[in-house]
Amino acid sequence: MTNSQPEITARLDDIDQRLDQLGDEIDLVRTIQEGVRRETRSNSQALARLERTVTNLADIARLHQQALRQSEIQFQEFQRNNQEFQRTTNAALERIDRVLDYLIRQSGQSES
């Protein structure tokens, strides 16, 4: 029995060493798992911020498009008004020219 005692002690020592190694590995896995958990939480928060930013950018783009369409409508209205103004101005200038011609003819006749 004395021969088996050192053998049992050696086996128990081996088991203790292996259990210590497993404990160390479990601690390492727990540390890694906690790091992964933190990184996942950080990534989730960053993703939520990114989603909010994309939503805001989409809203800005939509508002920009609406403003651009309104600007185009206003520009077209300006062009129509400007064309009407030019027609009215040209017609008024033609009438003024006719009146001036008439007045010039009248003043020429009165001098004779």
Buried (B, 14 or more C-beta within 10 A) or exposed (E): EEEEEEEEEEEEEEEEEEEEEEEEEEEEEEEEEEEEEEEEEEEEEEEEEEEEEEEEEEEEEEEEEEEEEEEEEEEEEEEEEEEEEEEEEEEEEEEEEEEEEEEEEEEEEEEE
